[in-house]
Amino acid sequence: MPGKKPLHDKYADLRKKAQLLLKKQNKPVSSLKDEELADLIQEFNTYQIELELQNEELRQAQIELENSRRKYQELYDFAPTGYITLNCKGLITEANLTASAILGMERRRLLHQRLSAFVKPEDQNIFYHHRRKLLESTGTEICQLRICSSTGAVMHVQMQSTFCKENDTDDGCIRIVLADISALWEIENRLKASEHKFRTVAEFTHDWEYWIGPHGKMKYTSPSCERITGYTVQEFMENPKLILAITHKDDLQLLKNHLDNKLSSRLVQNLDYRIITKNGRTIWVSHVCQPVYDEAGMPCGSRASIRDITNRKKLETSLRDSQTVMRMALDASTDGMWERNLVTGDFYYEEKWYKSLGYTKTDTLRDKLTWIQLIHPEDRETALLAMEKHIAGKTKIYSAEFRMRNKQGGWQWFLSRGKIIEYDTAGKPSRIVGTYKDITVRKHFEIALQKSTQQLESKVRNRTIELEQANIALKVLLKQRSEDKTSMEQHIMQTLSTHVFPYFEQLKRSKLDTTQQNIVVILETTLREIISSFDSRFALQFIKLTPAENKVAHLVSLGRQTKEIAELMNLSPGTISV
């Protein structure tokens, strides 16, 4: 250490002190007697040997001290924690190498620096209160803060400080143990974050979560217990048996057996039972629990989750009632139900289906009979195609009629209808449910009706052919009659035009009186009216008449007399006659 003299220098100083002591005694050596001189020499030699022995011991002690000092220096400098000494002004007077590494500065440059200069500004207040409290209490204080080294690196440290003072006149110093806890702080932060996540999940879960220790003491319960049961977290923590106390009396033994079984099994167990809430309401809950173990495999109690399933139970009851009604309706309208698992391809038919074909369930299991095997070969492709179309989404329901072989070897007709009711997570159909009905009697009637219809249609077709043939003959006859009629009409027209109407013209030009003239006109007019139905030219004769003449002709055709016509038209009878 600085200020220590080498061992040979100490011996030289000791020799000088001995010589001074001899001079002070003022006793010359020559005045001594021989015996005294011999004794003195003997004593001096003895003393010299003692001094040499003492010097050897001192030398060994000095070596051990040097070794001890060196070991202390090594322990001090290379300690895993930093050691810093501050004077009363807060300046660094001593620091080991670890402290130098933490502060990021060489030790020689670190001396006489203020430690507060390395404290992060946000934590200066922590350091100030730590130092003030230390000086007031003169004891040991601990704090955690952040240090910003000269390189700019920030680390979390724990500072354990002790105030030391040798006497009343001494100002004292502060000895600080500085430990880098950055890794520990990071782990604690992660642990806090993990705990925060756990708390967030546990505290805000909709279900009631709790953990009972191996000795029956409640270690944790989530706040949802109050929403479900009406009892607070504190009530459950103080009374772990409260869970049994609120269980419905009819389900209490069931729950006890469940809790006893869970201790002997590591599997997750589930139980539905009823509890009585704080306000007296009875509700259904689903209880899921399992034992928990630590990393060494030692039991840590049981972990449970409880959910209010009252509404689900009501729906299940309603569903059972609906299924009962549906079953009654199906029994009245169909012969039963079937189900197909589209993932495994398995079919399930009710026992009535086997019985309707004359089989027993034992027969179907022994002979491994399936509907594919029993279906008529001619109907198999149609039935399967209808099923594939429905599975592919091309039809709203599956519907098919097919024959199936019964135990006696005959064939029975069935009407099968179904619909997809379940899909997997990928949206593919996974389950289809349907009904079946024996329609053999109806099919026989339909077949008989079809045969009768075919026979009737055959007779109608034959009669239609006969009528068509008769119609052709009738058309020929009608055509012949039409031709004959036309020929006759032409003959009559030709005869009248040639042999009758010319004489009317001659009679009109002859010397006839007025009456005779009128008779001739009436006869000619009557004949022309008779032949007007087949002589289109007859209408052309009236186009030449005046409106008065047409009116007279019309009245004449109605059988009116000349006098009557004259009075009606306010004309003379002679004019009407003309």
Salt bridges, closest charged atoms under 4 A:
ASP9 OD1 - HIS8 ND1 2.88
ASP13 OD2 - LYS5 NZ 3.68
GLU56 OE1 - ARG59 NH2 1.83
GLU66 OE1 - ARG69 NH2 3.24
ASP77 OD1 - ARG107 NH1 2.41
GLU106 OE1 - ARG108 NE 3.22
ASP123 OD2 - ARG146 NE 2.93
GLU136 OE2 - ARG132 NE 3.36
GLU141 OE1 - LYS133 NZ 3.95
GLU186 OE2 - ARG190 NE 3.47
GLU203 OE2 - ARG199 NH1 3.34
ASP207 OD2 - ARG307 NH2 2.83
GLU209 OE1 - ARG303 NH1 2.60
GLU235 OE2 - LYS278 NZ 3.24
ASP250 OD2 - HIS248 ND1 3.78
ASP251 OD2 - ARG274 NE 2.87
ASP272 OD2 - ARG312 NH2 2.97
ASP272 OD2 - LYS313 NZ 3.81
GLU316 OE2 - ARG312 NE 3.21
GLU316 OE1 - LYS313 NZ 3.73
ASP331 OD1 - LYS352 NZ 2.99
GLU339 OE2 - ARG431 NE 2.72
GLU350 OE2 - ARG327 NH1 2.39
ASP363 OD1 - ARG366 NH2 3.12
ASP363 OD2 - LYS407 NZ 3.07
ASP367 OD1 - ARG366 NE 3.38
GLU378 OE1 - ARG403 NH2 3.11
ASP379 OD2 - ARG403 NE 2.84
GLU401 OE2 - ARG442 NH2 2.74
GLU401 OE1 - LYS443 NZ 2.94
GLU422 OE2 - ARG431 NH1 2.99
GLU446 OE2 - ARG442 NE 2.96
GLU446 OE1 - LYS443 NZ 3.50
GLU466 OE1 - ARG463 NH1 2.93
GLU505 OE2 - LYS508 NZ 3.98
GLU524 OE1 - LYS508 NZ 2.38
GLU524 OE2 - ARG528 NH2 3.27
ASP535 OD1 - ARG537 NE 3.30
